[in-house]
Amino acid sequence: MKKQFALLLMGIFVPVCIYSQDISGTWNGKLSLPTGSLTICFNLQKTEQGYTSTCDSPDQGVKGIPTESTLFKDSVLTIQIPNIHASYKGKLGADNKIYGNFTQGILLKLDLEKGESAKINRPQEPQPPFPYKVEDITIENPQVGITLAGTLTLPEQGSKFPAVVLVTGSGPQNRDEEIMGHKPFLVIADYLTRNGIAVLRCDDRGVGKSKGVYASATNEDFASDAEAAFQYLKSRKEINSKQIGIIGHSCGGTVAFMLAARNKEVAFIVSLAGATIQGDSLMLKQSEMIFKSSGMPDAAWELTKPVLRTRYALLTQDKSAEEIRKELYANVVQTLSPGQLQDINIMKQAEAQMNSMLSPWYLHFMRYDPTSDLKKTKCPVLALNGEKDLQVDADINLGAVEQWVKSNGNKQVTTKEYPGLNHLFQVCKTCTINEYGQLEETISPEVLKDMSDWILKLKKK
């Protein structure tokens, strides 16, 4: 969910040397997308051989994307970005602006001007000094022999604090769950700790300072890592071992239910847009919502839907990844036109998408049905979703929590849908995925307060 957010992670580079002009420095522009725009920056350096370049996508929190070649000839800049199967071509005008197009399957307008892009404003991001204790820690996961790195924040005054482990969503995430220039877990940890709740957040395995390999991990592995973090909190004298819960965002919500079903010591869970239905069904609904949010007509979706349903069904088969790859490739070839089959960029994109869909995490996610773990969850549950969430449909996923968690007699289940909030719980305008990085708000204050109040109320029981 989260790493599918980046619709275009461009690695573009524009070395523009018109005549003898030195165009070293940063150039920026807005990539025009069907659902909005995306800021792109190109950092140019002059060498004896010409220019080298890297690319930043500030709205997505991505920096230093490499390019393979940067050629400027006759005022025309051409850049090849094989890592993402894309290219850029633009012409330097007399007004010292570059007018061009970015190609990645489709042609997108991208004009550039020299200078840094406007600094992203993140008013909720906390700044030191903090009115609480901040401790960088390491945790051993004895099941697999890896070390996880994280940050523990503890209230300044008092003892035996209630505590939470924060679990990130899909894709390689650092301890702040940094995405599109936002750091939602940093904001959550700051708010909860200021209100008397200890918070432990860790880099995903293989990310940041955590050891291990991310590429081969599934949600089962992330549940194991969350369990290690939970056990670490139990060992801390400052923490009330009877009041340790899990807060999971998106697929982290799935992990929270997995852990609560297996570890009866988990005191509570908070599911933030948690995925609580089987992955293939969730992805089909997600595709529909994103498709329609882009302005495509319903009739076009009705043509696309059976194609995706067939591909997702292939992924849920009890077969090896290589067996599925052959069937998936045959299916993709059937749906492409002769011209598309001859387009090297399109074919490379198709191959990259297949590789992603055949990763251990994705295959496990598509096949895993959370229903059984929901039925086994007997601790208090707070499940929250934004009404405008395009990635985890609020009605379907909150409905699954209501139906299955309560089916075991659990009467401590609270669900809430927030009008006008997206997948990151931001007050949104267009509510498309591309808008995440364009919004100043990181997470709704109402959601922060609801979480804190609910946890502290449990403490008093």
N, C-alpha and C positions, 0 to 999 in steps of 0.2 A: 503494500500500500504506500507506505511512505515513499520508496525509491522508484516506483512507477510514476511518482509525482512529476519527475523531471522529463517533460515531454521532449525537450531538445537540449541535451547537455552538449553544447557546441564546443568544439575545440577549433577555433578559427584563428587565423592570423593574417593581419593586414600590414604588410610592409609597403608603404606607399612612397616611392621616391620619384617625385615629378621633377624631371630635369635634374638639377643639382641640389634640390631641396632635401634637407634632412628631416624625415618624418618620425624620428625616434620619439618615444613617449607613449602615452596612453590615449587611445581613441575609444569612444563609446557611442552606442546607438540603441535604439529600441527595435527589437525584432518583432515584426508584425505577425501575430498569430490569429487563427480563426476565433480564438476565445479571449483575445486581449493582446498584451505585449510582454516582452521579456528584455531586460537590460543586458547588453553584451559589451564587454570591454576587451580591447586588444592592446597588449603591452609590447611595443616594438623596440628592438635593439639593433643598432647598426654594427655590422662587422665588416671585415675586409672583403668578405665574399658576398655581402648584400645585407639582408635583414633576417633576424630570427624573431620568433614571436611566441607568446603564450596568450591564453584567453581566460577571462573571468566571466562568470555569470552571477553577479551580486544578488539578484533576486532569488537565486537558488542556493546561495552560499557556497559556490564552487569557484575555486581559484587555480590558476596555473595549468590550465588544460593545454597539452602540447599539440603542435601541428607538425605535419611531415614536410611540407614545402610551402614557401612563400615567394611568389614571383611578381615583380612589378616591371612592366614593360609597356612603353607607349601610353603611359598614364593609367594603365589597367592593372589592377591588383587581382591576383588569382591565388587562392589558398586551398590546399588539399588537407582534409582531416580524416584520414582512413580509420582512426579508432572509432569514430561514430558514423562512418560511411557518408560523409558530407563534404561540401565544398562551398567556397565563397568567391564571388567575382564582383568587383566594383571599379568604378572609374573616378579618379580624383578630378574634381572640378576646379574652376578658377576661383571659387569662393573658399577653397581649402577644405572642402567636405568630400567625402567618398560616397558615391551613389551606387548601390548595388543590390545583389540578391544572394540569399543563402539557400542552398539546395540540400535537402535531406529527404529524399523521396518526393517532396513537393517543393515548389519554388516559393520562397518567402522574402519579402522586401526587407532590406536592412541597410540603412544609410548611417554613416558615421561622421562624427565631428571630434576634433582633438580636445583632450581634457578628461579629467576624472568625472565619473558619473556622480550624480548627487548622492551624498552619504545617506545610507539607510538609517532611518530613525526608529529606534526600538525603546520607547519610553519605559516599558515595564522591566527591561533588563536591569537587575540589581547591580549596584556598584559598591565596592568597599569604601570605608570599613563597615563590616556587618555586625549587627547586634546579637551575634550568636557564634558558636565555635565552628570552625571549618577545618576538617582533617582529611588529608589525602591518605587513603589506605589501600592495602592489597589483600585479596582474599584467595584462598586456595580452594579449588574445586577438586576434592579428592577422587571423585568418580572418574575423571579423565586426566588428572594431573596437570591442570593448567592454572595459571595465576591471573586473576581479574583485578583490574585497577579501578578505583572509584573515589568518590568524595562522600564523606559522612558529615552532615551538619547537625549540630546538637544545640538545643536551647541553652542560653547562658546561665539561667537560674533554674534550680530544681533538680529532681532526679527521678528515676524510674519513668522515663518518658514513653508514651506510645510512639511507635515507629512504623515506617513504611519502606519497602523496597520498590523503586521505580523500574518498570520494565518497558523497554522501547518497542516500537513497532517494527515492521519489516524493513529490510535493507540494513547495511552496515551503519550503525549509529554510535556516536560518542555519548558520554554520560549526560550531556545536556540535550540529547535527542535533536541535535542541530539540523535544521532544515530550512532552506530558502531564507537564510539570514536570521531565523528565529531560534531561540533556545528555550523551548517550552519546559523542559525538565529543570533547568536552572531557575526559571520563574516559579514553578510549582514548589521546588525545594525551599526557595527563599520564603515564599508565603507560608507554607506549613510550619517551617522552623520558627519563624517569627511568632507563630501562634501555639508554640509549645509541643510540636511534633517533630521527632527526629527523622531524618531522611537519608537514605543510602541510594546513590545512583552510580552505576558503573558503565564503563565503556563496554560495548559488545565484545565478545571474544574475537581476537584478531583485529580489533579497531583501537586506535589511540595507544594507550599503554597496556592494554590487556593482551595476554598471550593467547595462543590457539589459532585455529584456522576458521575464518568466517565462511569461506566458500563451500565447505562441506557440512556446515551445521544446519540443523532443522529446528523447528520449534521444540522438539523433545530436548535438544541440547540446550536451548535457551531456558527451558524450564529447569534443567539441571543446574545451570548457572544461577538462576534466581533462587533456587533452593540453597545453594552455597552462600549467597548473600543473606538469605533469611537466617541460616545457622550462624553466620558471623554476628548478626545483630543480637542473637540470643546470648552470645558470649560476652557482650558488653555490659558492664555493671550499671551503666547509665540508663539502660533500656529495660522497660517492663517486658519480660519475656512472654507474658500472657496477652500482650497488646501489640503484636507485630503483624502488619498486614501487607498486602501487595496492591500497588496501583499500576495498571498496565494500559498503555495506549495502543489502539488499533490491534495489530496482532499480538501486542503485549497483553491486551485484555484476554486473548485466547490463552496465552501462557499462564495468566493469573488463575483462570478457571482450572487449567490442567494441574497447577500446583495445589490449589485449594482442595481439589478432589482427592489428591494423594497424600497430602500432609494435613492432618486434622488439627495441627497446632497453629495453622494460619488463622489469625483472629478475625480477619475480614478482607474483602477485596473491593477495589474500586475499578470498574471497567470504564475507561474513557474511549468511547467509540469502538468497543471491543468487537472483534469478529466472532460471532457465536453461531454461525451456520457453516455448513461444509464449504470448503474453498471454491469448488467449481460453481456452486450456486451463487456464492457471494461475488465472484468475479464476473459472472454473467450479468448480474444486476448492476454491478459497478460499471461495466462497459456500457450498459444501456443508459445509465444516468449521465455518464461523461459524454457519450455520443450525442444525446439530446441536448445537453448543456451547450454544445458547440453550435447549436442552431440547425442541425441536420433534421430533415423531416422524418416523421414516424415511419413513412413508407420505406425510407432508406434503411432504418434500423431493422425493419421486418425482413429485409434482404440479408442483412449482416448477421442477425441473431442465429439462424441455423448453422451458419459457417462456424461461428464461435462455439456454439453448443457441441458441434461435432469435434472440434479440436480439444475442447475441455474434456469431453468424454474419452478421447484417446489418452489423455494424461492420467485419468483415474484407473486405467487398466492395470491389472496385476502382472506387469511385464517389465523387463529391464529397460533402462533409459535408451539403450541403443536400438532395441526393438521398436520402441515408441517413436524414436527419431525417424526411422524409415517410413513409418505410417504417416507421421506428421509432415514430413517433407513431401510425400506423395500428395497429401491433401493440399498443401500450400501451392504446389505446382499446378494443380487442377484449377485453382481459383485465380491464377495470374494470367494476364493476356500475353500473347507472343511478344509484344513490345516490352512488357515488364520483365519477362524472362530474359530478355537481352540486355536489360539495364543492370550494370554491375553494382551500382549503389543499392538498388532495390533488392537484388539477390543477397547482397552482404547484410542488409538490414534484416531480411527474412532469416538468414542464418543466425544472426546475433539474437534475434527474438526467440528462435527455437532453442538456442543454447541457454537462454535465461529461463525458459519454460521447463527445460529438462534439468535444471539445477536441483540438488537434493532438497533444498528448502522449498522450492516451488512445487515439486512433485508431492512432498509430504503435505504441504498446505492444501493442495487441491484434493487430496484423498482423505484428509482428516475430518471427521465429523465430531464436533464438540459436544453433541447431545449427551453422550454418556457421562462426560465430566461435569456438565451442567447439572445433571441429575444427582451427582454425588456431592455437589457443593452444599454444605450445610452451615457454613459460617455466614455472617451478615454480608449482604451484597448491595453495593450502590452502583447502578449501571446508568451511564449518562451518554447522550448522543445529541449532536446538532441536527436540527431539522433539515438544513441545507447540505448535509454531508453527502458528497457524491461518491465516496469510496466505501463507506459502511452504512448502508441504508438504515435509518433510525427505526422505522416501524418494524421491519423484519427482524433486526438483531435484538432490539429491546423486547420484541414479542417472544423471541426464543428464550430470553432470560426469564421473563414472566412465566412462560409455559413450563419450562423444564426444571428450573431451579425450585420453583414452588411445588413441583410435582412430588418432591420427596418430603413435603411437610414443612419446608423452610418458610417461616413467616417473617423473616427479617430481610426482605427483598424490596429495595426501593429503586424505581426507574424514573428517569426524567428526560424529556425531550425539550431542547432549547430552541425557540423560534429564532430564525435568522442567523444561526451559527453553522460554520462549516466543519470539516473533519478535524481541524486544529482547534476548534472551539473559538474561532474568531468571529466577530460581527462582520459579515461579508456583504459585498455589493453585487458583483456579478456571480460570486460564489463558485467560480471555476477554480480548478487546481492551480492554474497559473497565477491566480490572484494572491495566493498565500504570501508570497514574498513582497507583494506590493502594499499589503496592509501593515500599518504600524503596530496594531495590537497583536500581541503574541498569544494570549489566552484570555477569555472573558473573566473579569473580576467576579462575576456571579458564580461561575463554575468553581473558581478557587475558594470562594467563601462556602459554597455548598459542600465541597469536599472536606474542608477543615471543620466546619460545624458538625458534620455527620460523624467524623472520626472522634471528635472530642465528646460528642454525645454518647458514643459507645463507651468511652473511657469512664463515664460517670455511672454506667449500669453495673 
